[in-house]
Amino acid sequence: MAACIGVLSGCATAHPEADVAARYQPYTCIPPSRPILPSIEASSSSQRVSVIGDSLTNGSPEGGTGTHRWTAVVERELRARGVDVVINFGAEGGSGYVSQGNRGGVFADKIESTVKPDDRLVVFFGSRNDSGALEGELAHATCDALREAEVAAPGAQLLVIGPMGEFPETPHSLVRARDIIRDRAEDLNARFLDPLTDNWFLDRQDLIGADGVHPTDEGHAYMAQRIAPVIQEMLTAPRAS
């Protein structure tokens, strides 16, 4: 993905050498310069949520597919609490903001097919797959993806869930990636949920599959317990005028 998207940022075309150099420098994310359109009237009474992520959302042979996927669990739980919600997802194992997934896609590639104009909330989850990305490249790609989601769903809130950790010790590269993603989310006033700081799965390796990475069905239920209250709060809290 290009380091700067003209339709969103209005920036001038750079020389190729300058453009490449910019990809490896620290970066501040600026909200889209063009006005965000008013919220589009929903086509149904359900509140629509779109989720973009990696194999922690898509599921794996260790668990979390079909009705056991955390998105499905959250949808059932919220409906049981009286929140009429429909959760759609676009996820690809191995993907991230920079990291290309098993089918060659990154998070931004999922926006067109997943995010709809009447979404109330757009969620990005991950990704530990970006821990090897260069700082400026990850900053640009994260910013571009979040900004594109804002334009695709003008009335939606943004929830950014950072990468999950490795225990007993989280690599510095993963902490660095988390910091970059968190800072871009804060630049755009998105809500940030931090599995590293909140110690998701710390002392709960029984919820991780035999590969040592991917959650089991029970692990997806555990993630749903962490995520559902945040989504409920964002959907039901009064919106600022």
C-alpha positions as a Markdown table, in Angstrom:
| # | Residue | x | y | z |
|---|---|---|---|---|
| 1 | Met | 0.0 | 0.0 | 0.0 |
| 2 | Ala | 1.2 | 3.5 | -0.8 |
| 3 | Ala | 2.6 | 5.5 | 2.0 |
| 4 | Cys | 0.1 | 8.3 | 1.4 |
| 5 | Ile | -3.3 | 8.1 | -0.3 |
| 6 | Gly | -4.1 | 11.3 | -2.1 |
| 7 | Val | -7.9 | 11.0 | -2.0 |
| 8 | Leu | -7.8 | 10.7 | 1.7 |
| 9 | Ser | -5.0 | 13.0 | 2.8 |
| 10 | Gly | -4.8 | 15.5 | -0.1 |
| 11 | Cys | -1.0 | 15.3 | 0.0 |
| 12 | Ala | 1.1 | 16.1 | -3.0 |
| 13 | Thr | 2.8 | 13.5 | -5.1 |
| 14 | Ala | 6.3 | 12.8 | -3.9 |
| 15 | His | 9.5 | 11.8 | -5.7 |
| 16 | Pro | 9.9 | 8.0 | -5.5 |
| 17 | Glu | 13.1 | 8.3 | -3.4 |
| 18 | Ala | 11.3 | 10.6 | -0.9 |
| 19 | Asp | 8.3 | 8.3 | -0.8 |
| 20 | Val | 10.4 | 5.2 | 0.0 |
| 21 | Ala | 12.3 | 7.1 | 2.6 |
| 22 | Ala | 9.1 | 8.3 | 4.3 |
| 23 | Arg | 7.9 | 4.7 | 4.7 |
| 24 | Tyr | 10.7 | 4.2 | 7.3 |
| 25 | Gln | 10.3 | 7.3 | 9.4 |
| 26 | Pro | 8.0 | 7.9 | 12.4 |
| 27 | Tyr | 4.6 | 9.1 | 11.4 |
| 28 | Thr | 1.7 | 11.0 | 12.9 |
| 29 | Cys | -1.8 | 10.0 | 11.6 |
| 30 | Ile | -4.0 | 13.0 | 10.6 |
| 31 | Pro | -7.8 | 12.5 | 10.2 |
| 32 | Pro | -9.1 | 12.6 | 6.7 |
| 33 | Ser | -9.0 | 16.2 | 5.3 |
| 34 | Arg | -12.2 | 15.8 | 3.4 |
| 35 | Pro | -15.3 | 16.0 | 5.5 |
| 36 | Ile | -16.7 | 12.8 | 7.0 |
| 37 | Leu | -20.3 | 12.5 | 5.7 |
| 38 | Pro | -23.2 | 12.3 | 8.1 |
| 39 | Ser | -24.2 | 8.8 | 9.3 |
| 40 | Ile | -26.1 | 6.9 | 6.6 |
| 41 | Glu | -29.5 | 5.6 | 7.7 |
| 42 | Ala | -29.3 | 2.0 | 8.5 |
| 43 | Ser | -31.1 | -0.4 | 6.1 |
| 44 | Ser | -32.4 | -2.5 | 9.1 |
| 45 | Ser | -33.0 | -2.2 | 12.8 |
| 46 | Ser | -29.9 | -4.2 | 13.6 |
| 47 | Gln | -26.7 | -2.4 | 14.5 |
| 48 | Arg | -24.0 | -3.6 | 12.1 |
| 49 | Val | -20.4 | -4.2 | 13.3 |
| 50 | Ser | -17.6 | -5.1 | 10.9 |
| 51 | Val | -14.4 | -6.8 | 12.1 |
| 52 | Ile | -11.1 | -7.1 | 10.3 |
| 53 | Gly | -8.3 | -9.3 | 11.6 |
| 54 | Asp | -6.0 | -12.3 | 11.2 |
| 55 | Ser | -6.3 | -16.0 | 12.2 |
| 56 | Leu | -7.3 | -14.9 | 15.8 |
| 57 | Thr | -10.5 | -13.7 | 14.2 |
| 58 | Asn | -10.8 | -16.2 | 11.3 |
| 59 | Gly | -10.1 | -19.2 | 13.5 |
| 60 | Ser | -7.6 | -22.0 | 13.0 |
| 61 | Pro | -7.4 | -25.8 | 13.2 |
| 62 | Glu | -6.9 | -25.3 | 16.9 |
| 63 | Gly | -10.4 | -23.8 | 17.2 |
| 64 | Gly | -12.6 | -20.7 | 16.7 |
| 65 | Thr | -14.4 | -21.5 | 13.5 |
| 66 | Gly | -18.1 | -21.3 | 12.7 |
| 67 | Thr | -20.3 | -20.8 | 15.7 |
| 68 | His | -17.2 | -21.0 | 18.0 |
| 69 | Arg | -15.5 | -17.9 | 16.5 |
| 70 | Trp | -15.3 | -15.1 | 19.0 |
| 71 | Thr | -17.3 | -12.8 | 16.7 |
| 72 | Ala | -20.2 | -15.3 | 16.6 |
| 73 | Val | -20.0 | -15.7 | 20.4 |
| 74 | Val | -20.1 | -11.9 | 20.9 |
| 75 | Glu | -23.1 | -11.6 | 18.6 |
| 76 | Arg | -25.0 | -14.2 | 20.6 |
| 77 | Glu | -24.1 | -12.7 | 23.9 |
| 78 | Leu | -25.1 | -9.2 | 22.9 |
| 79 | Arg | -28.4 | -10.4 | 21.4 |
| 80 | Ala | -29.1 | -12.2 | 24.7 |
| 81 | Arg | -28.5 | -8.9 | 26.5 |
| 82 | Gly | -31.0 | -7.1 | 24.2 |
| 83 | Val | -28.5 | -5.5 | 21.8 |
| 84 | Asp | -29.7 | -6.1 | 18.2 |
| 85 | Val | -26.4 | -6.5 | 16.5 |
| 86 | Val | -25.1 | -8.2 | 13.4 |
| 87 | Ile | -21.3 | -8.8 | 13.2 |
| 88 | Asn | -19.6 | -9.3 | 9.9 |
| 89 | Phe | -15.9 | -10.1 | 9.5 |
| 90 | Gly | -13.1 | -10.2 | 7.0 |
| 91 | Ala | -10.1 | -12.0 | 8.3 |
| 92 | Glu | -7.1 | -13.8 | 6.8 |
| 93 | Gly | -4.5 | -15.9 | 8.6 |
| 94 | Gly | -1.0 | -14.4 | 8.6 |
| 95 | Ser | -2.2 | -10.9 | 7.7 |
| 96 | Gly | -1.8 | -7.6 | 9.4 |
| 97 | Tyr | -1.6 | -3.9 | 8.5 |
| 98 | Val | 1.7 | -4.7 | 6.7 |
| 99 | Ser | 2.0 | -8.5 | 6.8 |
| 100 | Gln | 0.5 | -10.2 | 3.8 |
| 101 | Gly | -1.7 | -13.1 | 4.7 |
| 102 | Asn | -2.1 | -16.6 | 3.4 |
| 103 | Arg | -4.0 | -15.3 | 0.3 |
| 104 | Gly | -1.7 | -12.2 | -0.1 |
| 105 | Gly | -4.0 | -9.7 | 1.5 |
| 106 | Val | -3.4 | -7.1 | 4.3 |
| 107 | Phe | -6.0 | -5.5 | 6.6 |
| 108 | Ala | -6.8 | -2.6 | 4.2 |
| 109 | Asp | -7.7 | -5.1 | 1.5 |
| 110 | Lys | -10.6 | -6.3 | 3.6 |
| 111 | Ile | -12.3 | -2.9 | 3.9 |
| 112 | Glu | -14.1 | -2.8 | 0.6 |
| 113 | Ser | -15.7 | -6.2 | 1.0 |
| 114 | Thr | -16.3 | -6.1 | 4.7 |
| 115 | Val | -17.1 | -2.5 | 5.8 |
| 116 | Lys | -20.4 | -1.0 | 4.8 |
| 117 | Pro | -21.6 | 2.6 | 4.8 |
| 118 | Asp | -24.2 | 2.0 | 7.6 |
| 119 | Asp | -21.8 | 0.3 | 10.0 |
| 120 | Arg | -22.1 | 1.5 | 13.6 |
| 121 | Leu | -18.7 | 0.1 | 14.6 |
| 122 | Val | -15.6 | -1.1 | 12.8 |
| 123 | Val | -13.1 | -3.3 | 14.7 |
| 124 | Phe | -9.5 | -4.0 | 13.7 |
| 125 | Phe | -7.9 | -6.9 | 15.7 |
| 126 | Gly | -4.1 | -7.5 | 15.5 |
| 127 | Ser | -1.6 | -8.2 | 14.5 |
| 128 | Arg | 1.3 | -10.0 | 15.9 |
| 129 | Asn | 2.2 | -10.8 | 12.3 |
| 130 | Asp | 3.4 | -7.2 | 12.0 |
| 131 | Ser | 6.1 | -7.5 | 14.7 |
| 132 | Gly | 8.8 | -7.6 | 12.0 |
| 133 | Ala | 7.6 | -4.5 | 10.1 |
| 134 | Leu | 9.6 | -1.4 | 10.0 |
| 135 | Glu | 8.3 | 1.5 | 12.2 |
| 136 | Gly | 7.4 | 4.0 | 9.5 |
| 137 | Glu | 5.9 | 1.3 | 7.2 |
| 138 | Leu | 3.7 | 0.0 | 10.0 |
| 139 | Ala | 2.7 | 3.5 | 11.1 |
| 140 | His | 1.7 | 4.5 | 7.5 |
| 141 | Ala | -0.2 | 1.2 | 6.8 |
| 142 | Thr | -2.1 | 1.4 | 10.1 |
| 143 | Cys | -3.1 | 5.0 | 9.5 |
| 144 | Asp | -4.2 | 4.4 | 6.0 |
| 145 | Ala | -6.3 | 1.4 | 7.0 |
| 146 | Leu | -8.1 | 3.2 | 9.8 |
| 147 | Arg | -8.6 | 6.3 | 7.6 |
| 148 | Glu | -10.1 | 4.2 | 4.8 |
| 149 | Ala | -12.5 | 2.6 | 7.3 |
| 150 | Glu | -13.6 | 6.0 | 8.5 |
| 151 | Val | -14.4 | 7.0 | 4.9 |
| 152 | Ala | -16.1 | 3.7 | 4.1 |
| 153 | Ala | -18.3 | 3.9 | 7.2 |
| 154 | Pro | -18.9 | 7.6 | 7.8 |
| 155 | Gly | -21.0 | 7.2 | 11.0 |
| 156 | Ala | -19.0 | 4.3 | 12.6 |
| 157 | Gln | -16.9 | 4.4 | 15.6 |
| 158 | Leu | -13.5 | 2.7 | 15.5 |
| 159 | Leu | -12.3 | 0.0 | 17.9 |
| 160 | Val | -8.7 | -1.1 | 17.5 |
| 161 | Ile | -7.6 | -4.2 | 19.4 |
| 162 | Gly | -3.8 | -4.5 | 19.6 |
| 163 | Pro | -1.8 | -7.7 | 19.0 |
| 164 | Met | -1.9 | -10.5 | 21.6 |
| 165 | Gly | 1.2 | -11.5 | 23.5 |
| 166 | Glu | 3.5 | -14.4 | 23.9 |
| 167 | Phe | 4.1 | -15.7 | 27.4 |
| 168 | Pro | 5.9 | -15.9 | 29.7 |
| 169 | Glu | 7.9 | -13.1 | 28.0 |
| 170 | Thr | 6.6 | -10.8 | 25.2 |
| 171 | Pro | 9.2 | -10.0 | 22.5 |
| 172 | His | 10.3 | -6.3 | 22.3 |
| 173 | Ser | 9.3 | -6.3 | 18.6 |
| 174 | Leu | 5.7 | -7.2 | 19.5 |
| 175 | Val | 5.6 | -4.4 | 22.1 |
| 176 | Arg | 7.0 | -2.0 | 19.5 |
| 177 | Ala | 4.3 | -3.0 | 17.0 |
| 178 | Arg | 1.6 | -2.6 | 19.7 |
| 179 | Asp | 2.9 | 0.9 | 20.5 |
| 180 | Ile | 2.8 | 2.0 | 16.8 |
| 181 | Ile | -0.7 | 0.7 | 16.3 |
| 182 | Arg | -1.9 | 2.2 | 19.6 |
| 183 | Asp | -0.5 | 5.6 | 18.7 |
| 184 | Arg | -2.2 | 5.6 | 15.3 |
| 185 | Ala | -5.5 | 4.7 | 16.9 |
| 186 | Glu | -5.1 | 7.5 | 19.4 |
| 187 | Asp | -4.3 | 9.9 | 16.6 |
| 188 | Leu | -7.7 | 9.2 | 15.1 |
| 189 | Asn | -9.6 | 9.1 | 18.4 |
| 190 | Ala | -10.3 | 5.4 | 18.1 |
| 191 | Arg | -10.8 | 3.3 | 21.2 |
| 192 | Phe | -7.8 | 1.1 | 21.8 |
| 193 | Leu | -8.0 | -2.3 | 23.6 |
| 194 | Asp | -4.6 | -3.7 | 24.7 |
| 195 | Pro | -4.3 | -7.5 | 25.2 |
| 196 | Leu | -0.6 | -7.0 | 26.2 |
| 197 | Thr | -1.2 | -4.6 | 29.0 |
| 198 | Asp | -4.4 | -6.4 | 30.0 |
| 199 | Asn | -2.5 | -9.8 | 30.1 |
| 200 | Trp | -4.9 | -11.7 | 27.9 |
| 201 | Phe | -4.1 | -15.5 | 28.3 |
| 202 | Leu | -1.5 | -14.9 | 31.0 |
| 203 | Asp | -1.6 | -18.1 | 33.0 |
| 204 | Arg | -4.3 | -19.4 | 30.7 |
| 205 | Gln | -2.3 | -21.4 | 28.3 |
| 206 | Asp | -5.0 | -24.1 | 28.7 |
| 207 | Leu | -7.0 | -22.0 | 26.3 |
| 208 | Ile | -4.3 | -22.0 | 23.6 |
| 209 | Gly | -4.1 | -24.9 | 21.2 |
| 210 | Ala | -1.3 | -27.4 | 20.7 |
| 211 | Asp | 0.5 | -25.1 | 18.3 |
| 212 | Gly | 1.2 | -22.7 | 21.2 |
| 213 | Val | -0.3 | -19.7 | 19.3 |
| 214 | His | -4.0 | -20.1 | 18.4 |
| 215 | Pro | -6.8 | -20.1 | 20.9 |
| 216 | Thr | -9.1 | -23.1 | 21.2 |
| 217 | Asp | -12.9 | -22.9 | 21.1 |
| 218 | Glu | -12.7 | -22.1 | 24.8 |
| 219 | Gly | -10.1 | -19.5 | 24.0 |
| 220 | His | -12.4 | -17.8 | 21.6 |
| 221 | Ala | -15.1 | -17.8 | 24.2 |
| 222 | Tyr | -12.6 | -16.2 | 26.6 |
| 223 | Met | -11.8 | -13.5 | 24.0 |
| 224 | Ala | -15.5 | -12.8 | 23.5 |
| 225 | Gln | -15.8 | -12.2 | 27.3 |
| 226 | Arg | -13.1 | -9.6 | 26.9 |
| 227 | Ile | -14.4 | -7.9 | 23.8 |
| 228 | Ala | -18.2 | -8.1 | 24.2 |
| 229 | Pro | -18.6 | -5.5 | 27.0 |
| 230 | Val | -16.5 | -3.0 | 25.0 |
| 231 | Ile | -18.6 | -3.4 | 21.9 |
| 232 | Gln | -21.8 | -3.2 | 23.9 |
| 233 | Glu | -20.7 | 0.0 | 25.6 |
| 234 | Met | -19.7 | 1.6 | 22.3 |
| 235 | Leu | -23.0 | 0.7 | 20.7 |
| 236 | Thr | -25.2 | 1.7 | 23.5 |
| 237 | Ala | -23.5 | 4.8 | 25.0 |
| 238 | Pro | -24.9 | 8.2 | 23.9 |
| 239 | Arg | -23.1 | 9.6 | 20.9 |
| 240 | Ala | -21.5 | 13.0 | 21.2 |
| 241 | Ser | -23.4 | 15.6 | 19.1 |
